[in-house]
Amino acid sequence: MFPDLTCDDIFQLETQRLWLRWPRAQDAQAMALLAGTPEVALRTARLPFPYTKTEAGHFILSARQANALGRELVLVLAPKQRPHDVMGVISLHASTSKKLLIGYWLGQPFWGKGFMREAAQALIDMSFRITSAELISAETLSDNQASLNLLTYLGFTQEGVFDTSTPQRGAISCARFQLMREKWAQHSLAPQIEPLSV
């Protein structure tokens, strides 16, 4: 699904304040510390809690394999001035040849500053430009207001709410969103207004 451009670990995506880069083995400790807090892990459907360095290491290995095969694009958010640091993770999974699924988490020290908005916008823009995807979908916990706000700002449309169960959270309520290529094209050219920081 993803082209050769993204299938090598030298790939990086630059934004105003961030590098989005492949995860590395040395990221495991920082990822476990950031994603292992209840404030972060319990706002997701799939992150285990507690989240250990070993689990982070398994995730990194799996992500690198999926990236190399072009099935996913899993990237770490790192500040430009400290590119070896970790702030969070953002990913796109190829559900089909025409559909991508976006997922993300951000460490609590970085909340409220618009970092995930910046990363997600860049990744979405790039993905529609370099793949044949016709839509990007997203699922978020129904009570995760920051994630709901982010997806709405990015131009996603809420498609509904559903109940499900995961090994990590048990029974949960999720909201499903999608962003069609046509709407993205219109949204990306629309005049920008000052958004709510996420």
Helices and strands as residue ranges (DSSP letters): G 4-6, E 12-14, E 18-21, G 25-27, H 28-35, H 38-41, H 53-69, E 72-79, E 88-96, E 99-106, G 108-110, H 115-130, E 135-141, H 145-153, E 157-166, E 170-180, H 181-189
